[in-house]
Amino acid sequence: MPDVQKTQALYDVTRKWFAVIPPIICPLNFIFDAPFGRFAPSEDSIFLVDGIKAWIFMELVSPTSFLYSFLSSPLSPTSAGTAPPLSLAHPPTLLASLYLLHYLNRALISPLRTPSRSKSHIMVPASAVLFNVVNGSLMGAYLSSPAARAFLAGAFARPAFWAGVGLWALGFAGNIVHDEILLNIRRNANAKGKAKKGADDNEDAEGKGKAKKGKQEHYAVPHGLLYRFISYPNYFCEWAEWLGFALAAAPVFSVTSFGAFLATVSPPWLFFLSEVFLMVPRAVKGHQWYRRRFPDYPKERKAVIPFLL
């Protein structure tokens, strides 16, 4: 069997498992909290790692895997091992640039601008690395494949393609601006913490010996834009982003049967669906956490989908 045929078989098996596993994990995530962020363990452990460094490492895996796969065209019988046309006039390459732009922000710009992040249990970056290797590799293989080239032939003349790209851009911008609201909460908390620490140090120097308080607060009720309606607009906007990407990049999968779904679902749609399955439990439990933590939390606010959930 030629190498491309073996690669195609591995691609199809991985793609199908990637379609099955997130729906299985989804209900488990309603029971068990992923140990990072507001659900990070409160006690020190050798298994806790720096939140910002772990985030950067695990998220850089996705664009790295994607680039390796995209530039090697592993599913192309005629050009395996060579890169597709690296021009934005080539629709798959334009979509590849959108994928990389997302991860430039997610893996580097956003965490490097984050003033603080809770420690994370080592299982979180470990599982994220596995997810990102699979997702990035599948996405790169698909966008450099004959199937993607066939679907995207003449894409620039199709309004549906630009509608998908526009939805991606809207979701990308929405994700950034809502994350910025959360970052400002952390910046304000850090500024207050530093001012308090300075005041306590001055009192110690004067011999008052006032005890210092421990862990600083990094959470408050966010307001503005879609926070008026939901607790997790950054999740909602990320879903919009990858829904738009999938609409632009790949045909919609069949829902006539489970077998037809597995046969037709492609990596762009798998990415969108897996994000929904894996993030809904986190959003619902985080929304409940907000309500417990803040008695005045807006009662009309939903968790992640305006007016619905």
C-alpha positions as CSV (number, residue, x, y, z in Angstrom):
1,M,0.0,0.0,0.0
2,P,1.5,3.4,-1.0
3,D,2.4,5.8,1.9
4,V,-0.4,8.2,0.9
5,Q,-2.9,5.4,1.2
6,K,-1.6,4.5,4.7
7,T,-1.7,8.1,5.7
8,Q,-5.3,8.4,4.4
9,A,-6.3,5.4,6.4
10,L,-4.7,6.8,9.6
11,Y,-6.3,10.2,8.9
12,D,-9.8,8.6,8.6
13,V,-9.4,6.5,11.7
14,T,-8.2,9.5,13.7
15,R,-10.9,11.7,12.3
16,K,-13.6,9.3,13.3
17,W,-12.3,8.9,16.9
18,F,-12.1,12.7,17.1
19,A,-15.8,12.7,16.3
20,V,-16.7,10.2,18.9
21,I,-14.6,11.1,22.0
22,P,-15.7,14.7,22.8
23,P,-19.4,13.7,23.1
24,I,-18.4,10.9,25.5
25,I,-16.3,13.3,27.6
26,C,-18.9,16.0,27.6
27,P,-21.2,14.5,30.4
28,L,-18.2,13.6,32.5
29,N,-17.1,17.2,32.5
30,F,-20.4,18.1,34.2
31,I,-19.3,15.8,37.1
32,F,-15.6,16.5,37.3
33,D,-14.0,20.0,37.2
34,A,-11.0,20.5,35.0
35,P,-8.4,21.6,37.6
36,F,-7.4,25.0,36.3
37,G,-8.6,28.6,36.5
38,R,-11.3,29.1,39.1
39,F,-11.3,25.3,39.7
40,A,-7.6,25.0,40.2
41,P,-6.6,23.0,43.3
42,S,-6.3,25.2,46.4
43,E,-3.4,23.3,47.9
44,D,0.2,23.2,46.6
45,S,1.3,20.0,44.8
46,I,4.2,18.9,42.7
47,F,1.6,18.4,39.9
48,L,0.7,22.1,39.7
49,V,2.5,24.1,37.0
50,D,2.7,27.8,36.2
51,G,-0.6,28.8,34.5
52,I,0.8,31.2,31.9
53,K,3.8,29.0,30.9
54,A,1.7,25.9,30.7
55,W,-0.9,27.7,28.5
56,I,1.7,29.0,26.1
57,F,3.3,25.6,25.8
58,M,0.1,23.6,25.2
59,E,-1.4,26.1,22.8
60,L,1.8,26.4,20.6
61,V,1.4,22.7,19.9
62,S,-1.6,23.3,17.7
63,P,-0.1,25.8,15.1
64,T,3.2,23.7,15.2
65,S,1.3,20.5,14.3
66,F,-0.9,22.3,11.8
67,L,2.1,23.8,10.0
68,Y,4.0,20.5,9.8
69,S,0.9,18.8,8.4
70,F,-0.2,21.6,6.0
71,L,3.3,22.1,4.6
72,S,3.8,18.4,3.9
73,S,0.4,17.8,2.1
74,P,0.2,14.2,3.5
75,L,-3.0,13.3,1.7
76,S,-2.1,14.4,-1.8
77,P,-1.1,11.5,-4.1
78,T,0.7,13.9,-6.5
79,S,2.4,16.3,-4.1
80,A,2.9,14.5,-0.8
81,G,5.9,16.0,1.0
82,T,5.6,19.4,-0.6
83,A,3.7,22.5,0.4
84,P,0.6,23.8,-1.3
85,P,0.7,27.2,-2.9
86,L,1.7,29.6,-0.2
87,S,-0.4,32.6,-1.5
88,L,-3.4,34.2,0.0
89,A,-5.0,34.0,-3.4
90,H,-5.1,30.2,-2.8
91,P,-8.3,29.7,-0.6
92,P,-6.9,26.9,1.5
93,T,-3.8,29.0,2.3
94,L,-6.0,32.0,3.2
95,L,-7.9,29.7,5.7
96,A,-4.6,28.4,7.0
97,S,-3.6,32.0,7.7
98,L,-6.8,32.5,9.7
99,Y,-6.1,29.4,11.8
100,L,-2.6,30.6,12.5
101,L,-3.8,34.2,13.3
102,H,-6.1,32.7,15.9
103,Y,-3.3,30.8,17.6
104,L,-0.9,33.8,17.4
105,N,-3.3,35.6,19.7
106,R,-4.3,32.5,21.7
107,A,-0.9,31.1,22.3
108,L,1.3,34.2,22.5
109,I,-0.3,37.6,22.5
110,S,-3.1,36.9,25.0
111,P,-1.2,35.0,27.6
112,L,1.8,37.4,27.5
113,R,-0.6,40.3,28.2
114,T,-2.2,38.4,31.0
115,P,-1.2,39.9,34.4
116,S,-1.8,36.6,36.3
117,R,-3.2,33.2,35.8
118,S,-4.0,30.5,38.4
119,K,-1.7,27.4,38.5
120,S,-2.9,24.4,36.6
121,H,-2.8,20.7,37.3
122,I,-0.3,19.0,35.0
123,M,-3.2,16.8,33.5
124,V,-4.7,19.9,31.9
125,P,-1.7,20.9,29.7
126,A,-1.1,17.2,29.0
127,S,-4.6,16.6,27.7
128,A,-4.6,19.9,25.8
129,V,-1.3,18.9,24.1
130,L,-3.0,15.6,22.9
131,F,-6.0,17.5,21.7
132,N,-3.9,20.1,19.9
133,V,-1.6,17.6,18.2
134,V,-4.6,15.7,16.8
135,N,-6.7,18.8,15.9
136,G,-3.8,20.7,14.3
137,S,-2.6,17.7,12.3
138,L,-6.0,16.8,11.1
139,M,-6.7,20.4,10.1
140,G,-3.4,20.9,8.3
141,A,-3.9,17.5,6.4
142,Y,-7.4,18.5,5.4
143,L,-6.6,22.0,4.1
144,S,-3.7,20.7,2.0
145,S,-5.7,17.8,0.7
146,P,-7.3,17.3,-2.8
147,A,-10.7,17.2,-1.1
148,A,-10.2,20.7,0.3
149,R,-8.9,22.0,-3.0
150,A,-11.9,20.6,-4.8
151,F,-14.4,22.1,-2.4
152,L,-12.6,25.5,-2.3
153,A,-12.2,25.8,-6.1
154,G,-13.8,29.1,-7.0
155,A,-14.5,29.8,-3.4
156,F,-13.7,33.5,-3.7
157,A,-16.7,33.9,-6.1
158,R,-19.1,32.3,-3.6
159,P,-20.9,34.6,-1.1
160,A,-21.1,31.6,1.3
161,F,-17.4,31.5,1.6
162,W,-17.1,35.2,2.5
163,A,-20.0,34.9,4.9
164,G,-18.1,32.2,6.7
165,V,-14.9,34.2,6.8
166,G,-16.9,37.2,8.0
167,L,-18.4,35.2,10.8
168,W,-14.9,33.9,11.7
169,A,-13.6,37.5,11.9
170,L,-16.6,38.7,14.0
171,G,-16.1,35.8,16.4
172,F,-12.3,36.4,16.5
173,A,-12.8,40.1,17.4
174,G,-15.5,39.2,19.9
175,N,-13.3,36.7,21.6
176,I,-10.5,39.3,22.0
177,V,-12.7,42.2,23.3
178,H,-14.5,40.0,25.9
179,D,-11.2,38.5,27.0
180,E,-9.9,42.1,27.4
181,I,-12.8,42.7,29.9
182,L,-11.6,39.8,32.0
183,L,-8.0,40.9,31.7
184,N,-8.9,44.4,33.0
185,I,-10.5,42.7,36.1
186,R,-7.2,41.0,36.8
187,R,-5.2,44.1,36.1
188,N,-7.3,46.1,38.6
189,A,-7.1,43.3,41.2
190,N,-3.3,43.2,40.8
191,A,-3.1,47.0,41.1
192,K,-5.1,47.0,44.3
193,G,-3.1,44.1,45.6
194,K,0.2,45.9,45.0
195,A,-1.2,49.1,46.7
196,K,-2.3,47.1,49.7
197,K,1.0,45.3,49.9
198,G,2.8,48.7,49.9
199,A,0.6,50.0,52.6
200,D,1.2,46.9,54.7
201,D,4.9,47.2,54.2
202,N,4.9,50.8,55.3
203,E,3.0,49.9,58.5
204,D,5.5,47.1,59.2
205,A,8.3,49.6,58.9
206,E,6.6,51.8,61.4
207,G,6.4,48.9,63.8
208,K,2.7,48.3,63.6
209,G,3.3,44.8,62.5
210,K,-0.1,44.4,60.8
211,A,-0.5,40.9,59.3
212,K,-0.6,40.7,55.5
213,K,-3.4,39.1,53.7
214,G,-2.8,36.0,51.5
215,K,-4.1,35.2,48.1
216,Q,-5.3,38.1,46.0
217,E,-8.7,38.2,44.3
218,H,-8.8,37.9,40.5
219,Y,-12.5,37.5,40.0
220,A,-15.3,40.0,39.8
221,V,-18.6,40.2,37.9
222,P,-17.7,41.2,34.3
223,H,-20.0,43.7,32.5
224,G,-20.3,45.1,29.0
225,L,-21.1,43.9,25.5
226,L,-22.4,40.3,25.6
227,Y,-21.7,40.0,29.3
228,R,-25.1,41.7,29.6
229,F,-26.6,38.4,28.4
230,I,-24.2,35.5,29.2
231,S,-21.4,34.6,31.6
232,Y,-19.1,33.3,28.9
233,P,-19.3,35.5,25.7
234,N,-15.6,34.6,25.0
235,Y,-16.7,30.9,24.6
236,F,-19.8,31.9,22.5
237,C,-17.6,34.1,20.2
238,E,-15.0,31.3,19.8
239,W,-17.8,29.0,18.7
240,A,-19.0,31.6,16.2
241,E,-15.4,31.9,15.0
242,W,-15.0,28.2,14.2
243,L,-18.5,27.8,12.9
244,G,-17.7,30.5,10.3
245,F,-14.4,28.8,9.6
246,A,-16.1,25.4,9.0
247,L,-18.8,27.0,6.8
248,A,-16.1,28.5,4.6
249,A,-13.7,25.5,4.6
250,A,-15.7,22.4,4.2
251,P,-19.1,20.9,3.1
252,V,-21.6,20.4,5.9
253,F,-21.7,16.8,7.1
254,S,-24.6,14.4,6.6
255,V,-26.9,13.6,9.5
256,T,-29.0,10.9,7.8
257,S,-27.3,8.3,10.0
258,F,-24.4,8.0,12.5
259,G,-22.4,6.1,9.8
260,A,-23.0,8.9,7.3
261,F,-21.9,11.5,9.8
262,L,-18.6,9.7,10.5
263,A,-18.0,9.3,6.8
264,T,-18.6,12.9,5.9
265,V,-17.6,15.1,8.9
266,S,-14.3,16.9,8.2
267,P,-11.7,18.5,10.5
268,P,-13.1,22.0,10.4
269,W,-16.5,20.8,11.6
270,L,-14.9,18.4,14.1
271,F,-13.1,21.4,15.7
272,F,-16.3,23.4,16.0
273,L,-18.3,20.4,17.4
274,S,-15.5,19.4,19.8
275,E,-15.3,22.9,21.2
276,V,-19.0,23.0,21.9
277,F,-19.0,19.6,23.6
278,L,-16.0,20.3,25.7
279,M,-16.7,23.9,26.6
280,V,-20.5,23.7,27.4
281,P,-19.9,21.9,30.8
282,R,-17.2,24.4,31.8
283,A,-19.5,27.3,31.0
284,V,-22.4,25.9,32.9
285,K,-20.4,25.1,35.9
286,G,-18.6,28.4,35.8
287,H,-21.9,30.2,35.6
288,Q,-23.1,28.3,38.7
289,W,-19.9,29.3,40.4
290,Y,-20.5,33.0,39.6
291,R,-23.9,32.8,41.1
292,R,-22.7,31.2,44.3
293,R,-19.8,33.5,44.6
294,F,-21.6,36.8,44.0
295,P,-25.1,37.1,45.6
296,D,-25.9,40.1,43.3
297,Y,-25.0,38.3,40.1
298,P,-27.5,39.3,37.3
299,K,-30.3,36.8,37.5
300,E,-31.3,37.3,33.8
301,R,-27.8,36.4,32.6
302,K,-27.5,32.9,30.9
303,A,-24.4,30.8,30.9
304,V,-23.1,30.7,27.3
305,I,-25.9,31.1,24.7
306,P,-28.0,34.3,24.9
307,F,-31.6,33.7,26.1
308,L,-31.2,29.9,25.9
309,L,-28.5,28.3,28.0
